[in-house]
Amino acid sequence: MKFIKYVSIFILSMAIMTGCSEFSIKEVSNQSLNEIYDIAQKNIRKGNLKKAIKYLKIIKNIDPNGPYAKQIQLDLIYIYYKNRDFNSEENIINHFINFYPKHPNMDYVMYMKGLTEMSMDNPASMKFFHFDRSSRDPEHAYNAFIVFLQLLRNYPKSEYATDAYNRLVYLKNRLANHELSIVSFYDKKKSYVAVINRVNNMLIYYPDTKATHDALPLMEKAYRKLQIYDEADKISKIILLNH
């Protein structure tokens, strides 16, 4: 048993020397993986996230497929999100989803993926300067919408379900506002067929949003410009019903 203990200490020391030079060997070389993990958790709770990453990586380097392997990935997903290191976080999330699709915390992983996509859609610099995001590429907003929708379908009783639903409502409005910005662009260009087609899509995918209601007058205008008066009158009635 003593031999095994000494071998474990040697392996731990070598891992620290090669992978985590910022740490003193004496700091953790005499501690078990469980003790090192506890130190990492204490640093997470204190907000010392960079230091927590280093401790978690020590464990990962020593025992990459051990009992802490999955939990370390879950911890790193949270830490990278808090640090706004979204590329590193996405890499771990995608790896986790591919390798552990039946994991009991998959709802959490999907929830974090949705939060990350939303954060990438709404950079901190844009919030600071109060930019209008409606005309921006909504790729990340759309990705977040799909992720939260899958979360609700697959895990309707998840503790994250209520928040995911509220975020879906927000994202639907975000996507509808983007469509309205395109409709307005086509209207200014007098591309009336494009206006009609785009608003039709809004009626299919975002029928209960303010943006879709705001797009209806542009649709009516487009039909009248194209002298399709029967359709224009139908849209006019719908507008009146919504007021």
C-alpha positions as semicolon CSV with decimal commas, in nm:
position;residue;x (nm);y (nm);z (nm)
1;M;0,000;0,000;0,000
2;K;0,288;0,235;0,081
3;F;0,434;0,166;-0,263
4;I;0,106;0,260;-0,432
5;K;0,087;0,576;-0,222
6;Y;0,437;0,682;-0,320
7;V;0,368;0,607;-0,687
8;S;0,050;0,820;-0,672
9;I;0,242;1,108;-0,517
10;F;0,509;1,078;-0,786
11;I;0,251;1,082;-1,067
12;L;0,076;1,379;-0,910
13;S;0,402;1,567;-0,879
14;M;0,496;1,500;-1,241
15;A;0,153;1,615;-1,361
16;I;0,187;1,939;-1,169
17;M;0,540;1,999;-1,300
18;T;0,440;1,943;-1,662
19;G;0,089;2,088;-1,672
20;C;0,050;2,341;-1,394
21;S;0,379;2,514;-1,331
22;E;0,205;2,804;-1,151
23;F;0,152;2,578;-0,850
24;S;0,407;2,476;-0,595
25;I;0,442;2,098;-0,590
26;K;0,421;2,107;-0,211
27;E;0,081;2,275;-0,236
28;V;-0,105;1,966;-0,355
29;S;0,142;1,680;-0,392
30;N;0,044;1,523;-0,059
31;Q;-0,330;1,555;-0,120
32;S;-0,575;1,310;-0,271
33;L;-0,781;1,386;-0,581
34;N;-1,082;1,429;-0,355
35;E;-0,899;1,693;-0,152
36;I;-0,780;1,874;-0,465
37;Y;-1,135;1,872;-0,599
38;D;-1,259;2,022;-0,272
39;I;-1,003;2,300;-0,310
40;A;-1,130;2,367;-0,663
41;Q;-1,488;2,387;-0,535
42;K;-1,389;2,632;-0,261
43;N;-1,227;2,854;-0,524
44;I;-1,542;2,840;-0,737
45;R;-1,753;2,949;-0,442
46;K;-1,512;3,233;-0,367
47;G;-1,513;3,346;-0,730
48;N;-1,148;3,253;-0,786
49;L;-1,241;3,093;-1,116
50;K;-0,899;3,097;-1,284
51;K;-0,746;2,923;-0,985
52;A;-1,033;2,672;-0,981
53;I;-0,964;2,588;-1,346
54;K;-0,602;2,507;-1,265
55;Y;-0,696;2,269;-0,984
56;L;-0,958;2,097;-1,201
57;K;-0,703;2,055;-1,478
58;I;-0,460;1,894;-1,234
59;I;-0,719;1,624;-1,166
60;K;-0,797;1,595;-1,536
61;N;-0,430;1,546;-1,621
62;I;-0,380;1,283;-1,353
63;D;-0,697;1,081;-1,408
64;P;-0,871;1,189;-1,734
65;N;-1,123;0,902;-1,727
66;G;-1,168;0,874;-1,352
67;P;-1,469;0,935;-1,130
68;Y;-1,428;1,313;-1,152
69;A;-1,407;1,331;-1,532
70;K;-1,772;1,414;-1,601
71;Q;-1,815;1,644;-1,302
72;I;-1,505;1,841;-1,395
73;Q;-1,655;1,907;-1,739
74;L;-1,977;2,028;-1,577
75;D;-1,777;2,257;-1,350
76;L;-1,573;2,393;-1,642
77;I;-1,893;2,464;-1,839
78;Y;-2,007;2,688;-1,555
79;I;-1,666;2,851;-1,503
80;Y;-1,608;2,928;-1,871
81;Y;-1,957;3,074;-1,895
82;K;-1,892;3,302;-1,597
83;N;-1,559;3,405;-1,754
84;R;-1,733;3,464;-2,090
85;D;-1,492;3,221;-2,252
86;F;-1,768;3,094;-2,477
87;N;-1,546;2,909;-2,726
88;S;-1,392;2,692;-2,454
89;E;-1,735;2,638;-2,302
90;E;-1,893;2,533;-2,631
91;N;-1,616;2,283;-2,694
92;I;-1,681;2,114;-2,361
93;I;-2,060;2,127;-2,404
94;N;-2,045;1,966;-2,748
95;H;-1,805;1,699;-2,621
96;F;-2,029;1,627;-2,323
97;I;-2,343;1,599;-2,536
98;N;-2,172;1,364;-2,782
99;F;-2,017;1,134;-2,521
100;Y;-2,275;1,138;-2,242
101;P;-2,617;1,186;-2,409
102;K;-2,800;1,002;-2,126
103;H;-2,628;1,184;-1,840
104;P;-2,873;1,285;-1,562
105;N;-2,751;1,647;-1,584
106;M;-2,808;1,678;-1,957
107;D;-3,087;1,930;-1,897
108;Y;-2,832;2,154;-1,723
109;V;-2,587;2,118;-2,011
110;M;-2,854;2,210;-2,265
111;Y;-2,963;2,503;-2,049
112;M;-2,606;2,633;-2,035
113;K;-2,574;2,589;-2,411
114;G;-2,883;2,804;-2,458
115;L;-2,751;3,070;-2,220
116;T;-2,423;3,076;-2,409
117;E;-2,591;3,123;-2,745
118;M;-2,798;3,408;-2,598
119;S;-2,485;3,572;-2,457
120;M;-2,313;3,545;-2,796
121;D;-2,617;3,707;-2,955
122;N;-2,603;3,994;-2,709
123;P;-2,238;4,099;-2,654
124;A;-2,166;4,311;-2,350
125;S;-2,033;4,597;-2,565
126;M;-2,363;4,621;-2,751
127;K;-2,562;4,632;-2,427
128;F;-2,332;4,906;-2,298
129;F;-2,381;5,128;-2,603
130;H;-2,755;5,045;-2,630
131;F;-2,729;4,939;-2,994
132;D;-3,044;4,821;-3,172
133;R;-2,985;4,450;-3,233
134;S;-3,294;4,387;-3,443
135;S;-3,106;4,410;-3,774
136;R;-2,813;4,196;-3,658
137;D;-2,763;3,840;-3,778
138;P;-2,984;3,634;-3,543
139;E;-2,786;3,308;-3,581
140;H;-2,708;3,273;-3,211
141;A;-3,060;3,379;-3,110
142;Y;-3,202;3,112;-3,341
143;N;-2,962;2,851;-3,202
144;A;-3,064;2,943;-2,848
145;F;-3,432;2,917;-2,942
146;I;-3,381;2,564;-3,078
147;V;-3,182;2,454;-2,772
148;F;-3,440;2,582;-2,522
149;L;-3,720;2,429;-2,728
150;Q;-3,543;2,090;-2,719
151;L;-3,487;2,129;-2,346
152;L;-3,860;2,181;-2,286
153;R;-3,954;1,890;-2,510
154;N;-3,703;1,644;-2,364
155;Y;-3,708;1,758;-2,000
156;P;-4,044;1,925;-1,932
157;K;-4,007;1,874;-1,556
158;S;-3,654;2,013;-1,540
159;E;-3,579;2,279;-1,280
160;Y;-3,465;2,493;-1,575
161;A;-3,792;2,454;-1,770
162;T;-3,963;2,772;-1,645
163;D;-3,666;2,994;-1,720
164;A;-3,616;2,823;-2,056
165;Y;-3,978;2,899;-2,146
166;N;-3,940;3,266;-2,052
167;R;-3,628;3,286;-2,263
168;L;-3,815;3,129;-2,556
169;V;-4,071;3,408;-2,537
170;Y;-3,793;3,668;-2,540
171;L;-3,611;3,496;-2,828
172;K;-3,928;3,467;-3,035
173;N;-3,973;3,842;-3,008
174;R;-3,605;3,897;-3,088
175;L;-3,636;3,687;-3,406
176;A;-3,965;3,853;-3,503
177;N;-3,807;4,198;-3,465
178;H;-3,529;4,089;-3,695
179;E;-3,786;3,982;-3,954
180;L;-3,963;4,317;-3,918
181;S;-3,636;4,500;-3,988
182;I;-3,604;4,302;-4,312
183;V;-3,965;4,372;-4,405
184;S;-3,904;4,745;-4,349
185;F;-3,595;4,727;-4,569
186;Y;-3,792;4,564;-4,853
187;D;-4,069;4,820;-4,809
188;K;-3,822;5,107;-4,852
189;K;-3,685;4,935;-5,163
190;K;-4,044;4,896;-5,293
191;S;-3,990;4,521;-5,316
192;Y;-4,352;4,450;-5,240
193;V;-4,357;4,079;-5,326
194;A;-4,069;4,028;-5,084
195;V;-4,263;4,220;-4,817
196;I;-4,563;3,994;-4,858
197;N;-4,356;3,674;-4,850
198;R;-4,166;3,782;-4,541
199;V;-4,476;3,885;-4,347
200;N;-4,643;3,557;-4,443
201;N;-4,351;3,377;-4,277
202;M;-4,392;3,594;-3,969
203;L;-4,760;3,499;-3,951
204;I;-4,658;3,131;-3,957
205;Y;-4,369;3,138;-3,708
206;Y;-4,433;3,444;-3,488
207;P;-4,808;3,512;-3,509
208;D;-4,851;3,641;-3,155
209;T;-4,566;3,892;-3,149
210;K;-4,588;4,269;-3,159
211;A;-4,341;4,275;-3,450
212;T;-4,578;4,066;-3,664
213;H;-4,870;4,296;-3,582
214;D;-4,652;4,594;-3,674
215;A;-4,566;4,427;-4,005
216;L;-4,928;4,385;-4,115
217;P;-4,976;4,748;-4,233
218;L;-4,669;4,705;-4,455
219;M;-4,823;4,389;-4,595
220;E;-5,151;4,569;-4,664
221;K;-4,961;4,851;-4,833
222;A;-4,770;4,598;-5,048
223;Y;-5,092;4,432;-5,166
224;R;-5,243;4,771;-5,258
225;K;-4,928;4,875;-5,446
226;L;-4,957;4,549;-5,641
227;Q;-5,329;4,618;-5,691
228;I;-5,431;4,298;-5,512
229;Y;-5,715;4,466;-5,332
230;D;-5,903;4,160;-5,201
231;E;-5,598;4,048;-5,002
232;A;-5,530;4,403;-4,889
233;D;-5,885;4,426;-4,751
234;K;-5,840;4,097;-4,564
235;I;-5,525;4,225;-4,399
236;S;-5,702;4,550;-4,315
237;K;-5,974;4,356;-4,129
238;I;-5,709;4,158;-3,937
239;I;-5,543;4,485;-3,834
240;L;-5,872;4,623;-3,707
241;L;-5,940;4,304;-3,508
242;N;-5,603;4,338;-3,334
243;H;-5,660;4,694;-3,222
